[in-house]
Amino acid sequence: MLTPMYSLVFASVLVVTLATPALAHDETGACDEDHAKVAHQPAGPGALKPGAVLTRGEPLPKNQSPQPLSAVLAKPEDGKKVLVEGVVRRACSQMGCWMELAPPEGGPGVRVTFKDYGFFVPTDSAGAQARVAGTLKVSTLTPEQVAHLRAAGAQVKKGGTEIQLEATGVELRRL
């Protein structure tokens, strides 16, 4: 009688262990299959070819020059709408539902999420040049969120203060 019970418990633990990373890889646990269906464009690896320009979301403003990301991060204002340029340091490896944008010269970057999970970027976007339009958010993360983001490869400042950019539109270029 105990042997079948141990098998059932082991199988249950195994299923939960294997399913957890796939279901909860972003800080809110909200990036799941439902959000993948919302993203109408493919976001898997290889979608960004050398020499190509890939756009996601709303068109970027044509009458506005992008600011260097380092200038925006020097004096971040919560709620400020910006158009910035930078280099993709890394992207979500599971669905492309976030990316980290950094100044070309190096230094601190910003985590970019996509408004209403309406679009994603290719999972292999690291190294691409990017122009991003969106709204800055300055927030304090919980210890659990910090641990989760670090486990996913994000760089989070000590103390858990994060500057985030919620993008409405993204343009990626790979040279």
N, CA and C of each residue as an Amber inpcrd file, in Angstrom:
protein
   525
   0.8190000  -1.1960000   0.0000000   0.0000000   0.0000000   0.0000000
   0.8630000   1.2600000   0.0000000   2.0040000   1.2480000   0.7000000
   2.8590000   2.4180000   0.7490000   3.5680000   2.6560000  -0.5790000
   3.9300000   1.6420000  -1.2870000   4.6700000   1.8030000  -2.5360000
   3.8930000   2.6070000  -3.5690000   2.6090000   2.3100000  -3.8310000
   1.8680000   3.1530000  -4.7850000   1.7490000   4.5960000  -4.3130000
   1.6300000   4.8010000  -3.0060000   1.5180000   6.1590000  -2.4940000
   2.8180000   6.9290000  -2.7250000   3.9630000   6.2950000  -2.4810000
   5.2360000   6.9500000  -2.7370000   5.3870000   7.2900000  -4.2200000
   4.9440000   6.3980000  -5.0630000   5.0130000   6.6520000  -6.5080000
   4.1470000   7.8440000  -6.8990000   2.9670000   7.9300000  -6.3040000
   2.0750000   9.0400000  -6.5930000   2.6740000  10.3660000  -6.1090000
   3.2320000  10.3710000  -4.9070000   3.8480000  11.5820000  -4.3680000
   5.0460000  11.9770000  -5.2280000   5.8840000  11.0310000  -5.5820000
   7.0570000  11.3180000  -6.4170000   6.6290000  11.8900000  -7.7700000
   5.6300000  11.2980000  -8.3960000   5.1530000  11.7800000  -9.6930000
   4.5800000  13.1940000  -9.5760000   3.8630000  13.4630000  -8.4940000
   3.2990000  14.8080000  -8.2980000   4.3920000  15.8410000  -8.1230000
   5.3890000  15.5430000  -7.3130000   6.4990000  16.4640000  -7.0950000
   7.2520000  16.6970000  -8.4060000   7.4700000  15.6520000  -9.1690000
   8.1670000  15.7670000 -10.4480000   7.4120000  16.6690000 -11.4170000
   6.1080000  16.5080000 -11.5180000   5.2970000  17.3330000 -12.4170000
   5.3600000  18.7990000 -12.0060000   5.2040000  19.0780000 -10.7260000
   5.2530000  20.4630000 -10.2460000   6.6360000  21.0620000 -10.4940000
   7.6840000  20.2980000 -10.2350000   9.0530000  20.7860000 -10.4340000
   9.3170000  21.1170000 -11.8980000   8.8780000  20.2870000 -12.7900000
   9.1190000  20.5210000 -14.2170000   8.2330000  21.6200000 -14.7780000
   7.0460000  21.7990000 -14.2500000   6.1260000  22.7980000 -14.7850000
   6.4160000  24.1970000 -14.2690000   6.9510000  24.3350000 -13.0760000
   7.1380000  25.6500000 -12.4630000   7.9740000  26.6070000 -13.3020000
   9.1640000  26.2360000 -13.8110000   9.9390000  27.2060000 -14.5950000
   9.2060000  27.6700000 -15.8520000   8.4560000  26.8110000 -16.4610000
   7.7550000  27.1960000 -17.6820000   6.5960000  28.1390000 -17.4100000
   6.0150000  28.0550000 -16.2280000   4.8320000  28.8520000 -15.9470000
   5.1200000  30.1570000 -15.2170000   6.2420000  30.2680000 -14.5550000
   6.4840000  31.4420000 -13.7160000   7.8840000  31.9960000 -13.9360000
   8.1770000  32.4320000 -15.1400000   9.5280000  32.9170000 -15.4030000
   9.6300000  34.4290000 -15.3960000   8.5740000  35.1280000 -15.1340000
   8.7140000  36.5740000 -14.9880000   8.2360000  36.9750000 -13.6090000
   8.5520000  38.1860000 -13.1950000   8.3780000  38.5750000 -11.8100000
   6.9370000  38.5320000 -11.3230000   5.9730000  38.5640000 -12.1850000
   4.5850000  38.5320000 -11.7410000   3.9510000  37.1630000 -11.9560000
   4.6740000  36.2630000 -12.5980000   4.1020000  34.9610000 -12.9060000
   3.0470000  35.0650000 -13.9880000   3.0370000  36.1700000 -14.7410000
   1.9710000  36.4200000 -15.6950000   2.3230000  36.0460000 -17.1250000
   3.5490000  35.6770000 -17.3870000   3.9520000  35.3730000 -18.7610000
   3.7060000  33.8940000 -19.0200000   2.5290000  33.5590000 -19.4730000
   2.1630000  32.1760000 -19.6730000   1.6190000  31.9950000 -21.0860000
   1.0060000  30.8520000 -21.3370000   0.5100000  30.5600000 -22.6840000
  -0.5460000  31.5530000 -23.1470000  -1.3620000  32.0680000 -22.2380000
  -2.3740000  33.0490000 -22.6270000  -1.7110000  34.2880000 -23.2170000
  -0.6060000  34.7270000 -22.5800000   0.0890000  35.9010000 -23.0940000
   0.8150000  35.5820000 -24.3960000   1.2740000  34.3630000 -24.5420000
   1.9180000  33.9820000 -25.7950000   0.9240000  34.0850000 -26.9530000
  -0.3370000  33.7700000 -26.6920000  -1.3510000  33.8710000 -27.7370000
  -1.6190000  35.3230000 -28.1130000  -1.4310000  36.2300000 -27.1390000
  -1.6480000  37.6510000 -27.3880000  -0.5870000  38.2020000 -28.3310000
   0.6260000  37.6890000 -28.2130000   1.7220000  38.1740000 -29.0560000
   1.5280000  37.6100000 -30.4570000   1.1280000  38.4530000 -31.3610000
   0.7670000  37.9940000 -32.6990000   1.9590000  37.6690000 -33.5770000
   3.1240000  38.2250000 -33.2740000   4.3000000  37.9680000 -34.0810000
   5.1620000  36.8940000 -33.4220000   5.8510000  36.0560000 -34.2360000
   6.7130000  35.0480000 -33.6460000   7.8720000  35.7210000 -32.9210000
   8.3110000  35.1240000 -31.8170000   9.3790000  35.7280000 -31.0330000
  10.4940000  34.7390000 -30.7270000  10.5150000  33.6130000 -31.3910000
  11.5330000  32.6010000 -31.1100000  12.8940000  33.0000000 -31.6250000
  13.8870000  32.1370000 -31.3800000  15.2210000  32.4480000 -31.8590000
  15.2680000  32.5010000 -33.3800000  16.1450000  33.3350000 -33.9000000
  16.3450000  33.4180000 -35.3390000  15.4300000  34.3810000 -36.0560000
  14.5170000  35.0520000 -35.3520000  13.5940000  35.9730000 -36.0070000
  14.2870000  37.2670000 -36.4250000  15.4630000  37.5540000 -35.8420000
  16.1900000  38.7840000 -36.1480000  17.4500000  38.4210000 -36.9240000
  17.4070000  38.5840000 -38.2260000  18.5180000  38.2270000 -39.1150000
  19.5080000  39.3820000 -39.2390000  20.7950000  39.1080000 -39.4550000
  21.7820000  40.1770000 -39.6600000  21.3730000  41.1000000 -40.8080000
  21.5000000  42.3970000 -40.5760000  21.1580000  43.3960000 -41.5830000
  19.6880000  43.7630000 -41.6270000  18.8660000  43.0510000 -40.8930000
  17.4180000  43.2930000 -40.9170000  17.0040000  44.2350000 -39.7900000
  15.8550000  44.8570000 -39.9730000  15.2340000  45.6780000 -38.9410000
  13.9340000  44.9970000 -38.5700000  13.7440000  44.7750000 -37.2780000
  12.5510000  44.1000000 -36.7920000  11.7930000  45.0700000 -35.8990000
  10.5100000  45.2800000 -36.1640000   9.7100000  46.1820000 -35.3350000
   8.6200000  45.3750000 -34.6360000   8.3230000  45.7960000 -33.4150000
   7.2660000  45.1790000 -32.6290000   6.4670000  46.2910000 -31.9690000
   5.1840000  46.0550000 -31.7610000   4.3410000  47.0290000 -31.0840000
   3.9580000  48.1790000 -31.9890000   3.7140000  49.3380000 -31.3630000
   3.3080000  50.5310000 -32.1010000   4.5050000  51.1190000 -32.8420000
   4.2540000  51.8320000 -33.9440000   5.3550000  52.4940000 -34.6530000
   6.0380000  53.5220000 -33.7470000   7.3520000  53.6460000 -33.8840000
   8.0930000  54.6330000 -33.1090000   7.8220000  56.0210000 -33.6520000
   7.8580000  57.0430000 -32.7910000   7.6070000  58.4080000 -33.2590000
   8.6580000  58.8320000 -34.2930000   8.2080000  59.3660000 -35.4170000
   9.1330000  59.7800000 -36.4800000   9.6520000  61.1940000 -36.2690000
   8.9440000  62.0100000 -35.5210000   9.3290000  63.4100000 -35.3330000
  10.0980000  63.6430000 -34.0350000  10.6170000  62.5610000 -33.4290000
  11.3270000  62.6680000 -32.1630000  12.6590000  61.9360000 -32.2770000
  13.7300000  62.6000000 -31.8400000  15.0430000  61.9590000 -31.8360000
  15.2040000  61.1370000 -30.5620000  15.7650000  59.9360000 -30.6820000
  15.9600000  59.1380000 -29.4740000  17.0500000  59.7290000 -28.5850000
  16.8650000  59.5590000 -27.2800000  17.8580000  59.9910000 -26.3120000
  18.7760000  58.8100000 -25.9940000  20.0330000  59.0920000 -25.6630000
  20.8820000  57.9870000 -25.2000000  20.3200000  57.4230000 -23.8930000
  20.3520000  56.1340000 -23.7600000  19.8150000  55.4910000 -22.5650000
  20.5410000  55.9610000 -21.3120000  21.8450000  56.1580000 -21.4010000
  22.6030000  56.5870000 -20.2230000  22.1100000  57.9370000 -19.6950000
  21.7040000  58.8440000 -20.5750000  21.1890000  60.1540000 -20.1490000
  19.8540000  60.0060000 -19.4240000  18.9970000  59.1320000 -19.9090000
  17.6930000  58.9130000 -19.2820000  17.8610000  58.2470000 -17.9130000
  18.8000000  57.2960000 -17.8140000  19.0030000  56.5850000 -16.5520000
  19.6970000  57.4490000 -15.5000000  20.3950000  58.4930000 -15.9400000
  21.0750000  59.3800000 -14.9930000  20.0660000  60.1250000 -14.1190000
  18.9000000  60.4480000 -14.6780000  17.8500000  61.1590000 -13.9320000
  16.4890000  60.5480000 -14.2880000  16.2310000  59.3200000 -13.8230000
  14.9590000  58.6810000 -14.1750000  13.7760000  59.3440000 -13.4890000
  12.7140000  59.5440000 -14.2480000  11.4790000  60.1230000 -13.7180000
  10.3520000  59.1170000 -13.9060000   9.7560000  58.7020000 -12.8040000
   8.6560000  57.7450000 -12.8660000   7.5200000  58.3210000 -13.7040000
   7.0520000  57.5540000 -14.6830000   5.9350000  57.9730000 -15.5210000
   6.3220000  58.7630000 -16.7610000   7.6100000  59.0620000 -16.9360000
   8.0440000  59.8470000 -18.0870000   8.0440000  58.9970000 -19.3630000
   7.4780000  59.5580000 -20.4340000   7.4880000  58.8860000 -21.7380000
   8.8030000  59.2250000 -22.4400000   9.4660000  58.1930000 -22.9680000
  10.7850000  58.3720000 -23.5730000  10.9140000  57.5880000 -24.8740000
  11.8780000  58.0090000 -25.6770000  12.3420000  57.2620000 -26.8420000
  13.8470000  57.1600000 -26.6470000  14.3590000  55.9450000 -26.4670000
  15.7690000  55.7530000 -26.1450000  16.4370000  54.8010000 -27.1350000
  17.7710000  54.8770000 -27.1550000  18.5920000  53.9660000 -27.9430000
  19.5030000  53.2040000 -27.0070000  19.8060000  51.9770000 -27.3500000
  20.7350000  51.1820000 -26.5640000  21.0150000  49.8660000 -27.2630000
  21.6510000  48.9620000 -26.5160000  21.9910000  47.6380000 -27.0150000
  21.3050000  46.6110000 -26.1160000  20.7420000  45.5880000 -26.7130000
  20.0940000  44.5320000 -25.9390000  21.1900000  43.6910000 -25.2760000
  21.2020000  43.7190000 -23.9560000  22.1950000  42.9420000 -23.1970000
  21.7510000  41.4930000 -23.0950000  20.4640000  41.2790000 -22.8370000
  19.9040000  39.9260000 -22.7640000  18.3950000  40.0200000 -22.9210000
  17.7850000  38.8670000 -23.2300000  16.3300000  38.8030000 -23.3770000
  15.8220000  37.5360000 -22.7110000  14.5540000  37.5340000 -22.3710000
  13.9250000  36.3430000 -21.7940000  14.1770000  35.1680000 -22.7250000
  14.7370000  34.1010000 -22.1820000  15.1120000  32.9640000 -23.0180000
  13.9540000  32.0200000 -23.2920000  12.8270000  32.2250000 -22.6290000
  11.7040000  31.3170000 -22.8330000  10.7050000  31.8330000 -23.8510000
  10.3500000  33.1460000 -23.7750000   9.3320000  33.6630000 -24.6770000
   9.6710000  35.0280000 -25.2650000  10.7430000  35.6440000 -24.8100000
  11.0590000  36.9860000 -25.2900000  10.1430000  38.0330000 -24.6890000
   9.6560000  37.7950000 -23.4590000   8.6850000  38.7160000 -22.8570000
   9.3340000  39.8620000 -22.0860000  10.6670000  39.9300000 -22.0280000
  11.3890000  41.0810000 -21.4730000  12.7730000  41.0950000 -22.0940000
  13.4130000  42.2380000 -22.0140000  14.8060000  42.3330000 -22.4260000
  15.4960000  43.3610000 -21.5400000  16.8010000  43.2640000 -21.4510000
  17.5740000  44.2480000 -20.7100000  18.3000000  45.1090000 -21.7320000
  18.0720000  46.4030000 -21.6680000  18.6650000  47.3610000 -22.5930000
  19.7710000  48.1000000 -21.8570000  20.9370000  48.2350000 -22.5030000
  22.0820000  48.9010000 -21.8850000  22.6390000  49.9500000 -22.8390000
  23.3330000  50.9530000 -22.2940000  23.9940000  51.9270000 -23.1670000
  25.0870000  51.2220000 -23.9830000  25.3480000  51.6620000 -25.2160000
  26.3830000  51.0270000 -26.0340000  27.7650000  51.0560000 -25.3730000
  28.0120000  52.0930000 -24.5660000  29.3100000  52.2300000 -23.9100000
  29.4120000  51.3730000 -22.6430000  28.3570000  50.6260000 -22.2990000
  28.3410000  49.7980000 -21.0990000  27.7240000  50.5410000 -19.9380000
  27.7030000  49.9190000 -18.7820000  27.1300000  50.5370000 -17.5910000
  25.7610000  49.9880000 -17.2730000  25.0920000  50.6170000 -16.2940000
  23.7730000  50.1300000 -15.8700000  22.7580000  50.1570000 -17.0180000
  21.8710000  49.1830000 -16.9790000  20.8420000  49.1020000 -18.0000000
  19.4560000  49.2060000 -17.3930000  18.4730000  48.8770000 -18.1940000
  17.0780000  48.9550000 -17.7790000  16.3600000  47.7120000 -18.3000000
  15.4620000  47.1670000 -17.4700000  14.6620000  46.0310000 -17.9250000
  13.4730000  46.5750000 -18.6920000  13.2660000  46.0340000 -19.8670000
  12.1770000  46.4640000 -20.7420000  11.1320000  45.3600000 -20.7810000
   9.8920000  45.7340000 -20.4520000   8.7620000  44.8240000 -20.6190000
   7.8720000  45.4350000 -21.7030000   6.9120000  44.6840000 -22.1580000
   6.1070000  45.1170000 -23.2940000   4.6550000  45.2970000 -22.8820000
   4.1390000  46.4850000 -23.1800000   2.8140000  46.8990000 -22.7140000
   1.7550000  45.8290000 -22.9590000   1.0860000  45.4520000 -21.8850000
  -0.0060000  44.4700000 -21.9220000   0.4170000  43.1320000 -22.5360000
   1.7210000  42.8320000 -22.4970000   2.2460000  41.6210000 -23.1460000
   1.7210000  41.5180000 -24.5770000   1.5920000  42.6580000 -25.2310000
   1.0430000  42.7190000 -26.5780000   2.0060000  42.2920000 -27.6630000
   3.2880000  42.2090000 -27.3410000   4.2920000  41.7530000 -28.3010000
   5.5110000  41.2770000 -27.5320000   6.3410000  40.5050000 -28.1830000
   7.5730000  40.0010000 -27.6020000   8.7200000  40.2430000 -28.5770000
   9.9430000  40.0280000 -28.1180000  11.1180000  40.1280000 -28.9880000
  11.7020000  38.7330000 -29.1620000  12.5340000  38.5410000 -30.1860000
  13.1720000  37.2290000 -30.3380000  13.9980000  36.8800000 -29.0980000
  14.0100000  35.6140000 -28.7530000  14.7350000  35.1740000 -27.5670000
  16.2440000  35.3170000 -27.7290000  16.7130000  35.4580000 -28.9550000
  18.1510000  35.6370000 -29.1950000  18.4790000  37.0810000 -29.5970000
  17.8030000  38.0360000 -28.9970000  17.9940000  39.4540000 -29.3350000
  19.2680000  40.0590000 -28.7660000  19.9370000  39.3750000 -27.8500000
  21.1480000  39.9270000 -27.2280000  22.1370000  40.3650000 -28.3000000
  22.6820000  41.5700000 -28.1180000  23.6510000  42.1220000 -29.0660000
  23.0390000  43.0260000 -30.1180000  21.7210000  43.0150000 -30.2510000
  21.0600000  43.8530000 -31.2540000  21.0100000  45.3100000 -30.7870000
  21.0720000  46.2280000 -31.7230000  20.8570000  47.6420000 -31.4260000
  19.3480000  47.8520000 -31.3400000  18.9260000  48.7060000 -30.4000000
  17.4850000  48.8800000 -30.1950000  17.1210000  50.3370000 -30.0050000
  15.9530000  50.6830000 -30.5380000  15.2810000  51.9520000 -30.2170000
  13.9610000  51.5410000 -29.5850000  13.6680000  52.1460000 -28.4340000
  12.4820000  51.7440000 -27.6730000  11.7000000  52.9760000 -27.2540000
  10.3910000  52.9580000 -27.5020000   9.4870000  54.0080000 -27.0290000
   8.6660000  53.4110000 -25.8980000   8.5030000  54.1900000 -24.8100000
   7.7110000  53.6800000 -23.7090000   7.7070000  54.6130000 -22.5220000
   7.3030000  54.0710000 -21.3760000   7.1540000  54.8320000 -20.1420000
   8.0620000  54.2620000 -19.0630000   8.8230000  55.1530000 -18.4030000
   9.7040000  54.7320000 -17.3110000   8.8950000  54.4380000 -16.0580000
   9.3280000  53.4130000 -15.3220000   8.7340000  53.0730000 -14.0360000
   9.8780000  52.8470000 -13.0500000   9.8280000  53.5430000 -11.9360000
  10.8180000  53.3580000 -10.8850000  10.1040000  52.6550000  -9.7450000
  10.6190000  51.4810000  -9.3310000   9.9200000  50.7080000  -8.3000000
  10.9040000  49.9790000  -7.4050000  10.3850000  49.5180000  -6.2800000
  11.1580000  48.6980000  -5.3490000  10.6070000  47.2820000  -5.4350000
  11.4970000  46.3380000  -5.6800000  11.0980000  44.9440000  -5.8340000
  11.1060000  44.2270000  -4.4940000  10.2790000  43.2070000  -4.3830000
  10.2980000  42.3610000  -3.1880000  11.5360000  41.4670000  -3.2600000
  11.9780000  40.9290000  -2.1310000  13.1190000  40.0080000  -2.1620000
  12.8710000  38.8010000  -3.0790000  11.6330000  38.3440000  -3.1420000
  11.2930000  37.2160000  -4.0060000  11.4650000  37.6000000  -5.4830000
  11.0280000  38.8030000  -5.8380000  11.1790000  39.2620000  -7.2200000
  12.6560000  39.4090000  -7.5810000  13.4520000  39.9470000  -6.6640000
  14.8920000  40.0960000  -6.9020000  15.5190000  38.7320000  -7.1420000
  15.2260000  37.7720000  -6.2730000  15.7810000  36.4260000  -6.4120000
  15.3640000  35.7910000  -7.7290000  14.1040000  35.9570000  -8.0880000
  13.6060000  35.3730000  -9.3350000  14.2950000  35.9870000 -10.5450000
  14.4010000  37.3150000 -10.5840000  15.0230000  37.9820000 -11.7270000
  16.4900000  37.6160000 -11.8390000  17.1910000  37.5580000 -10.7170000
  18.6060000  37.1610000 -10.7470000  18.7540000  35.7350000 -11.2410000
  17.8540000  34.8520000 -10.8350000  17.8960000  33.4600000 -11.3010000
  17.6740000  33.3690000 -12.8040000  16.9030000  34.3260000 -13.3550000
  16.6430000  34.3520000 -14.8000000  17.7460000  35.0660000 -15.5710000
  18.7670000  35.5700000 -14.8490000  19.8940000  36.1990000 -15.5190000
  19.8840000  37.7100000 -15.5330000  18.8970000  38.3360000 -14.9270000
  18.8350000  39.8020000 -14.9090000  19.7840000  40.3460000 -13.8470000
  20.2950000  41.5460000 -14.0900000  21.1230000  42.2260000 -13.1030000
  20.2230000  43.2020000 -12.3580000  20.1100000  43.0000000 -11.0490000
  19.2530000  43.8400000 -10.2210000  20.1270000  44.5240000  -9.1890000
  19.9610000  45.8380000  -9.0410000  20.7490000  46.6040000  -8.0750000
  20.4940000  46.1240000  -6.6550000  21.5060000  46.3130000  -5.8190000
  21.3640000  46.0070000  -4.3980000  20.2490000  46.8800000  -3.8210000
  19.4400000  46.3310000  -2.9660000  18.3310000  47.0810000  -2.3870000
  17.0440000  46.8730000  -3.1630000  17.1310000  46.3210000  -4.3760000
  15.9460000  46.0020000  -5.1370000  15.2440000  47.1570000  -5.8180000
  15.9090000  48.3180000  -5.9490000  15.2960000  49.4130000  -6.7020000
  15.5330000  49.1280000  -8.1760000  14.4880000  49.2270000  -8.9360000
  14.5880000  48.9250000 -10.3580000  13.9840000  50.0480000 -11.1880000
  14.6880000  50.3730000 -12.2520000  14.1410000  51.2740000 -13.2620000
  13.7150000  50.3640000 -14.3970000  12.4690000  50.4620000 -14.7590000
  11.9050000  49.6020000 -15.7930000  11.3310000  50.4820000 -16.8910000
  11.3410000  49.9860000 -18.0910000  10.7570000  50.6870000 -19.2200000
   9.6570000  49.8090000 -19.7940000   8.4160000  50.3140000 -19.7420000
   7.3060000  49.5780000 -20.3550000   7.1840000  50.0800000 -21.7910000
   7.5760000  49.2310000 -22.7080000   7.6440000  49.6260000 -24.1110000
   6.2940000  49.5460000 -24.8060000   6.0410000  50.5600000 -25.6420000
   4.8720000  50.5260000 -26.5250000   5.3000000  50.1450000 -27.9370000
   6.5810000  50.3670000 -28.2290000   7.1230000  50.0190000 -29.5400000
   8.6190000  49.7920000 -29.4620000   9.1110000  48.8450000 -30.2730000
  10.5260000  48.4840000 -30.2880000  10.9850000  48.3150000 -31.7230000
  12.2020000  48.7870000 -31.9940000  12.8520000  48.5610000 -33.2870000
  14.2140000  47.9340000 -33.0000000  14.4700000  46.7580000 -33.5490000
  15.7410000  46.0560000 -33.3440000  16.4870000  45.9690000 -34.6690000
  17.8170000  46.1370000 -34.5790000  18.6960000  45.9860000 -35.7490000
  19.8580000  45.0920000 -35.3550000  20.1810000  44.1710000 -36.1950000
  21.3660000  43.3520000 -35.9970000  22.3160000  43.6400000 -37.1470000
  23.5100000  44.0750000 -36.7790000  24.5090000  44.3930000 -37.8160000
  25.2040000  43.1530000 -38.2960000
